[in-house]
Amino acid sequence: MSYYGIHGYQPRWLTGRAAIESAHGPRLSRLVGRSLSNSWLVWNQADDEWFADCPVVLDFDGERVEITHQKFDELSITWNSIDPHSQRSWSDPVDDDPEIHAFHLSWRSDAIAALTALEGQPLLAVDLLERTSQRADFAAGMTAVSFAFADSRVTISNGLDENSLEFGAPQAGYIQHPLRD
């Protein structure tokens, strides 16, 4: 079994900042000082758009971190399990119903200019961002992973059952938790 047909990828879902920091905090913080070599997103060829349900892959000088969100608060961080070069394109049927759209997917390293612009820059900091809310909110407690560079920052957050990319300073409503080795 594979996740959206991605060879070798098996997400490991965690919920809550404490669990995520315990499992991945030290390894994420050891990325600081490494340069972002490359980034990959899964592209839906039929619709010519980012397929945000699949992992965001960031390569920091040979150490690949793979980040995926699902539901309202689940996050999977895996390491070095996806090789975007070995799987150029593929199809993933949703199920056996012919009325259901089959996805025609491929890895792209140049899909979003703001992400590509960060390549070659050393990572300055990694933060876990915890979403807070003054009222009942589906996103309260959601954890995002944020990577700071000299020129900008990219945050991979939960876009309501898929990934979302945010660039620049974290939005209001997040508590910022810097990771230290």
Number of C-alpha atoms within 10 A of each C-alpha: 9 10 14 17 16 24 15 13 19 14 18 11 15 17 15 15 22 13 11 20 17 10 13 15 20 13 17 21 18 15 23 20 15 17 19 24 18 19 24 22 22 24 22 19 17 10 11 11 12 18 21 20 18 21 27 21 25 23 20 22 15 13 15 21 21 22 21 26 30 17 14 19 24 20 27 17 21 20 16 15 15 19 16 19 9 9 14 11 17 14 15 14 14 13 10 8 9 9 8 10 11 15 19 18 25 20 25 18 17 14 17 14 9 16 21 16 13 22 18 14 18 19 22 16 20 25 22 25 24 20 23 17 13 7 7 8 11 13 17 17 20 23 31 28 22 24 19 21 20 11 9 15 21 20 23 22 25 25 17 15 15 19 23 17 17 16 16 14 12 16 12 9 13 18 16 17 15 13 18 14 10
